[in-house]
Amino acid sequence: MAAVAWRLLLLPLRLLYHTLRAGWWLLMPPRPRKLTADTVLITGGGKGIGRHLAREFARQGARKIIIWGRTERCLRETCEEIRSWGAECHYYMCDVGNREEVYQQAKAVREKLGDVTILVNNAGVAHGKSLVDSDDDALLKSQHINTLGQFWTTKAFLPRMLELQNGHVVCINSVLSLCSIPGTIDYCTSKSSSFAFMESLTLGLLDCPGVNATTVLPFHTSTDMFQGMKTRFPKLFPPLEPQTVAQRTVEAVRANQAFLLLPWTMHLLVIMKSLLPQAALEEIFRFTGSYTCMHSVKGRT
Ligand SMILES: NC(=O)c1ccc[n+]([C@@H]2O[C@H](COP(=O)([O-])OP(=O)(O)OC[C@H]3O[C@@H](n4cnc5c(N)ncnc54)[C@H](OP(=O)(O)O)[C@@H]3O)[C@@H](O)[C@H]2O)c1
């Protein structure tokens, strides 16, 4: 009983300490993790944000880069570019939605290239259709790739990270996991489940020294994924550049930051969402065109 009372007394002090420490780190960031001993595996590393992540990890000194994807041409191009800078890069064809293929390729990576110390779950698809307009297979595919794919890749690499007490699991999620829009219902659902996966994983790693997680939640980014998306005020809410997302992601991993919303103004959206009544939120979404922005998107599989 005395121990519980003591812990209760200490709790506000500990909260204050962590809040002040986070504030101090904003002003005086601690020395970032060096990547020179790290082997980084990026799913969907052939193009879009994934290709920029591969470039950025290489630029910031990672020892080996391994990229996975389904399109060999894109993977080869990315690898050749990174190798031309003198960095080590390898690619494997792997559909992360296929559990057996993930386990098989993870084994091949381990046997040929050694242990992966940073896993970046970036691969994703968006069909860009409403529930009634989507065919069932497309709805299943987005859950298999965007959510379940991370179960298989993380299960494949995390046990060894825990053994080595050295590892980092990264997820390129989306701000849509916290604030859904219509017209891409399967994508929003998959990203929300993936966010829950990462929150649970992050807390589960609290007592695992040397192993951490980072979840990145970017706003609309100018890649092929949401090509054609029309927002009402593009000057006010411009899309992010994929290289910015990649750079901020690598910095967050090196600083061991658990969650990163991009841009920072998305924090306001989250605060408004938890405070304002639904009707007021609907006014904001209507005003900004969020209800209709998916109408012009072609969608990709
Ligand atoms: N673009 C945005 O507005 C935005 C915003 C927030 C978050 N995100 C997230 O950022 C991540 C990257 O998206 P992006 O914008 O770079 O899109 P992108 O340009 O369409 O790239 C998607 C990548 O995922 C790979 N991929 C798709 N399905 C795969 C599968 N089954 N197995 C392995 N790789 C697969 C693709 O390669 P292959 O087709 O060759 O397999 C490609 O490299 C996604 O998780 C996305 O949800 C994007």
The ligand as a Tripos MOL2 file, in Angstrom:
@<TRIPOS>MOLECULE
LIG
   48    52     1     0     0
SMALL
NO_CHARGES

@<TRIPOS>ATOM
      1 N1          1.7070    9.9650  -50.9050 N.am      1 LIG1
      2 C1          1.0530   10.4010  -49.8450 C.2       1 LIG1
      3 O1          0.2820   11.3810  -49.9010 O.2       1 LIG1
      4 C2          1.2550    9.7100  -48.5130 C.ar      1 LIG1
      5 C3          0.8610   10.3960  -47.3580 C.ar      1 LIG1
      6 C4          1.0160    9.7750  -46.1210 C.ar      1 LIG1
      7 C5          1.5640    8.5030  -46.0670 C.ar      1 LIG1
      8 N2          1.9240    7.8520  -47.2080 N.ar      1 LIG1
      9 C6          2.4580    6.4970  -47.0760 C.3       1 LIG1
     10 O2          3.7990    6.4690  -47.5280 O.3       1 LIG1
     11 C7          4.1210    5.1700  -47.9860 C.3       1 LIG1
     12 C8          4.7780    5.2710  -49.3520 C.3       1 LIG1
     13 O3          3.8340    5.7970  -50.2730 O.3       1 LIG1
     14 P1          4.2410    6.6680  -51.5510 P.3       1 LIG1
     15 O4          3.5200    7.9480  -51.4580 O.co2     1 LIG1
     16 O5          5.6870    6.6510  -51.7330 O.co2     1 LIG1
     17 O6          3.5000    5.8090  -52.6870 O.3       1 LIG1
     18 P2          4.0480    5.1960  -54.0510 P.3       1 LIG1
     19 O7          4.8820    6.1690  -54.7720 O.co2     1 LIG1
     20 O8          2.8430    4.6260  -54.7280 O.co2     1 LIG1
     21 O9          4.9920    4.0170  -53.5370 O.3       1 LIG1
     22 C9          4.4910    2.8960  -52.8960 C.3       1 LIG1
     23 C10         5.6160    1.9130  -52.7290 C.3       1 LIG1
     24 O10         5.1210    0.7360  -52.0920 O.3       1 LIG1
     25 C11         5.5120   -0.4040  -52.8560 C.3       1 LIG1
     26 N3          4.5280   -1.4620  -52.7020 N.ar      1 LIG1
     27 C12         3.1880   -1.4140  -52.9280 C.ar      1 LIG1
     28 N4          2.6330   -2.5940  -52.6890 N.ar      1 LIG1
     29 C13         3.6320   -3.4180  -52.2990 C.ar      1 LIG1
     30 C14         3.6870   -4.7790  -51.9140 C.ar      1 LIG1
     31 N5          2.5850   -5.5410  -51.8990 N.pl3     1 LIG1
     32 N6          4.8750   -5.3090  -51.5590 N.ar      1 LIG1
     33 C15         6.0080   -4.5620  -51.5850 C.ar      1 LIG1
     34 N7          6.0240   -3.2660  -51.9530 N.ar      1 LIG1
     35 C16         4.8460   -2.7050  -52.3040 C.ar      1 LIG1
     36 C17         5.5770    0.1030  -54.2890 C.3       1 LIG1
     37 O11         6.4370   -0.6930  -55.0720 O.3       1 LIG1
     38 P3          5.8790   -1.8150  -56.0970 P.3       1 LIG1
     39 O12         4.6230   -1.2880  -56.6890 O.co2     1 LIG1
     40 O13         7.0030   -2.0180  -57.0260 O.co2     1 LIG1
     41 O14         5.6730   -2.9930  -55.2480 O.co2     1 LIG1
     42 C18         6.2090    1.4740  -54.0640 C.3       1 LIG1
     43 O15         7.6000    1.3650  -53.9490 O.3       1 LIG1
     44 C19         2.8210    4.3780  -48.0000 C.3       1 LIG1
     45 O16         2.7410    3.5600  -46.8730 O.3       1 LIG1
     46 C20         1.7680    5.4650  -47.9210 C.3       1 LIG1
     47 O17         0.5830    5.0000  -47.3340 O.3       1 LIG1
     48 C21         1.8120    8.4280  -48.4180 C.ar      1 LIG1
@<TRIPOS>BOND
     1     1     2 1
     2     2     3 2
     3     2     4 1
     4     4     5 ar
     5     4    48 ar
     6     5     6 ar
     7     6     7 ar
     8     7     8 ar
     9     8     9 1
    10     8    48 ar
    11     9    10 1
    12     9    46 1
    13    10    11 1
    14    11    12 1
    15    11    44 1
    16    12    13 1
    17    13    14 1
    18    14    15 2
    19    14    16 1
    20    14    17 1
    21    17    18 1
    22    18    19 2
    23    18    20 1
    24    18    21 1
    25    21    22 1
    26    22    23 1
    27    23    24 1
    28    23    42 1
    29    24    25 1
    30    25    26 1
    31    25    36 1
    32    26    27 ar
    33    26    35 ar
    34    27    28 ar
    35    28    29 ar
    36    29    30 ar
    37    29    35 ar
    38    30    31 1
    39    30    32 ar
    40    32    33 ar
    41    33    34 ar
    42    34    35 ar
    43    36    37 1
    44    36    42 1
    45    37    38 1
    46    38    39 2
    47    38    40 1
    48    38    41 1
    49    42    43 1
    50    44    45 1
    51    44    46 1
    52    46    47 1
@<TRIPOS>SUBSTRUCTURE
     1 LIG1         1 GROUP 0 **** ****
